[in-house]
């Protein structure tokens, strides 16, 4: 057999596109509709090595100070191109063992996730709600931009994730965050309707934007998952909409590449909630890079932006 292969190379060019790109057949129509001619290059990027991104915690250090601290420990971080607080390291590195990490100068967070916090544009003294907070990665960034002044409430349906956030909050020196566990029959949200300046919903989603970090996830995902996620996302958005004060903002985000979870969800939300409108690009947060201010909603991908795949929409409730 080896003699037969001698002098020949294995080619995948004649394989179906879905096989070459390691994409399940059922999801290809979704991706083809969303990416068109860019499909192959965008999906190929999902097979690449994920980056190791850090967010500098401005409560404890400037970006320059964090870079110096990391270099003293033998790391060589580079500033990220899009996030004003981001640093990037090449390959896998033991960053969690570093003094800079243990002392809260940096937090592990993909650059795209950092840009969700930038889009929120949280200000000192505001009242913010991180409605699907998980382990509070974006909560930490919001508290940072608020300079620990004002109040951030982190909600989630997972007790373990909220409890796990405590150590992260302490390490970062954050003290303006309260946590709330969402349970069935909870009246918490109803009692706080119209109370928050901004509500962030980083919705549960397919996670297609993180496939380079979780390659096995592409094998576990199926159409039924998408069909179940869409009404769940819409329900969460409807609850969140009631929590925003008149004149306040609602930020919807996912780590999905699929339009049905992203732009189409926002379009349907606006049909249900005529008291909301997308924020005009010129009214966007100054923390965002200029390239992300030209559309009412924006998406990030590994190929186009060097980040995980994310979608972000900023809406405002009419006063």
N, C-alpha and C positions, 0 to 999 in steps of 0.2 A: 504493500500500500504506500509506504514512504517513497518507494522508487517511482510510483505513478505520479505522486505529487511534486517530485523534484523538478525545479525550474518553473513551477506554476505558483500563482498567488490566488488567494481566496478573494472573490469580489462579491459585494453585496448590491451592486448597482441594479441587478435584475430582480432583486427582491421587492415585494410590495412595500410601498412607502411606510405603512404602519409597522411592518416588521423591522425595517431599517431604523426607524426612529423609536422603536419599542413603545408604541402607542396602541392601546386596545382598539380593536376595530370599531366598537360601538361608539367611541367618542370622536372618531375621526371627522364625521360630518359636522359636529359642533366646532371643532378646531378649524376645519377648512372654511366654514362660514365666517369665522371670526378673523382669521389671519390671511386668507386668500393666498396670494403669491408669496407671502412671507412665511408660510407654514413650515417649510423644511428648515430654514435657518433658525426660526424661533424654537422649533421642537428639538433641533440638534443641540441648542444651547442648554436644554434641560438635561442632557446627558453629560454635561461638563461637571467639573469639580466645583462645589460650592465655595464661596468665599467665607473667610472668617472676619466678620465685621464687628467693630466695637463702637459703642456710643460713649463719648466723654461725658461724665457727670459734672456739669457746670456748677453744681452746688459745692463741689470739692476741688475742682481744678479747671483751668482753661485747656483748650486743645494743645497748645504749645507745652504747657506743664505736664500734661498726660503723656505726650510724646517723649519728653525728656525722661520721665519716670520709667516708661517702658524700655527706652534705650539703655538705661542704667542696668536693666535686668536682662539685656541681650536681645530684646525684640527690635524689629525694624518696621514700625508701622508707617503707613502712608495715608495722607488725608484722602477721604473719599471725595468723589467728584460732585455729588449731589447734596448730601446731608451736611449741614454746617457744623455738626458735632461728630461726624463719623471718622473712624480710622479703620484701615484694612491691613490684615496680616496675610502673608502668603502661606498656603498649606495649613496643615493641622499643627497647632502649637499649644503648649500647656499654659494657656493664659489664666486659667482658674487657679493655678498654683502661684501666680505672681502676686507681689505685694500691691501693685497698682489695682488689681482686681479685688483682692481681699479687703483693701482699704476703701473701696467704693469709688475710685477715680474713674473706672470704666465699667461698662456693662456689655455683655454680649448681646448684640441686636443687629439684625440685617439692616443694611442701609435703607431698603425699601420700607421696612417697618418704622424706622426713624422718621421717614418722610410723612407717614401718617400723623405722627405727633406734630410735625412741622405744619401740616395742613390744618390741624385743630387750632393752632395759633393761640394757645392758652395764655392768659395774662394774669399777673399778680392780682389777688383779691377776688377773682371770679369763683363761681361755683360750677364745677365740672362733674360729669358722670361718665365713667368708663363702664358701659353697660355689660359688655362681654369681656371682662378684664383678664380672665385666666390667671396666670401667675404674675400679672401686673407689670409686664415688660413695658407696655406703653403708658401705664399709670405712672411709672417712675419718670418717664420722659416728660409727661404733662406736669408733674410736680416740679420738675427741674425748670421748665419754662415759666412756671408761676413763681419761681424763686421761693418756694415753700410758703407762699402767702395765698390765702384763699382756702378753698376746700375741694378736694377730689374724692369722689365716692367710687370705689371699685366694687362692682357686682359680678357675680358669676353663679352658675348652678352647681359648681364643683367645690365642695368644702376643702378637699385636699389641696387644690390649686390656690385657693384664697389663703389657706393656712401656710402654704409654702411661700407665699409672697411676703410674709412677715420678715423673714431673714433678709430678703432682698431690700426691703424698705429700710431696715435698720442699717444695713451696710452702706446704702446710698445716702444716709443722713436725711431721709424724707420723714417729715412729721405732720404733713397736712392731708393725710390720706386716711379715710375710714373705709371699712370693708363691710359688705352686706351679702349674705348668702341668699340667693333666690330659691324659693321652695314653692311647691304647688299650693295654690290658694293664698299666696302672699299678697297682702294689701299694701305693701311698701310702696310700690310704684303709683298706685291710685292716690295715695296720700301726698305724693310729691309732684303731681302734675303741674307743669308750668313753672317749676322751681329753678331749673338749671340754665345757666348762660349757654353752655354747650354740652351736647350729649354725643359721645363717640360710640358707635356700634361697629366693632370689628367682628363681623358676623361669622357664625359657624358656616363652613363652606367645604367645597370639594378638595381644597388644598392643592389643586393642580399647579399653582405657581411655585410650590415647594418641592416638586418632584425630584430635583437634583439633590436635595437633602434627604428625601424619603423615597428612594426609587421603588421600594416595594409597594408604596401606596397606589401606584398606577395599576397594579395587579388586583388590589382589593376593591378599588372603586368600580361601581357599576351604575347603570342608568337608574335603577331603583333608588340609589343614594341621592342622585340629583333630584329625582321626583319628590323625595321626602324633604330635601333641603330647601327647595324653593318656597313652599308655604311656610316653613319655619322661619326663614329669613324675612319674609313679608310680615309675619306676625310680630317678630322682634322689632322691625322698623315701625310698625304701627304703634306699639307700646312706647318706643323711644320718642316718637313724634309728639306724644302727649306730655312728655316730661320737659320739653324745651319751652322756655319762656317766650312770650311774644317778642319778636325781634332777635331771638337767640338763634344759635346755629346747631345743625345736626350733621355729623360727619359719618358717612357710611363707607366701610372698607371691607375688603376680602383679600385673601391670598389665593384667589382663583383667577384663571385665565379665561373663563367662560363668560360670554356676554349674557347668558340667561341668568347668571348670578350677579352680574354687574350692571351694565347700562340698562338692560331690560328691566331689572328689578327697580332701578331708580325711576325709569319712565312710568312703570306701573304704580310706584309709590306716589308720584306727582299727580297721577290721575285720581288716586284715592284721597290725596291731601292737597287740594288747591290752595291752601293757606301756606304752602311751601314753594320755594323757587330755588334753582341752582344759583350759587354765587357766581357773579361775573368774574372772568379771569383777572380783570384789573383790581378787583377787591380781594384777591387771594392774599394769603399770608406772605409777608416779606421774607420769611424763613425758607420758603420754597425757591429752588433755582428757577431762573427765567424760563428755561425750556418746558417747565411744567405749568406755566401760567397762561397758556394760549387756548386751552380747552376748558369747557365747563366741568368735565370729569376727566381724569387721566389714569392711564394704566402704565405699569412698569413691568418689564420682562428681563430675564437674564441676558438675552441677545441684545436688546436695544439699550438697556440701562446698566447692565452688570449687577443687578439686584435680583432677589427672588421676584416672582410674579405677584403683583399687587394691583388692586383697583381702589381708587379713592374718589369720592364725590362729596362736596361740601354744599349743603343746602341751608337756607335761612327761612325761619318762620316769619311770616308777615306780622308787623307790629299791630 
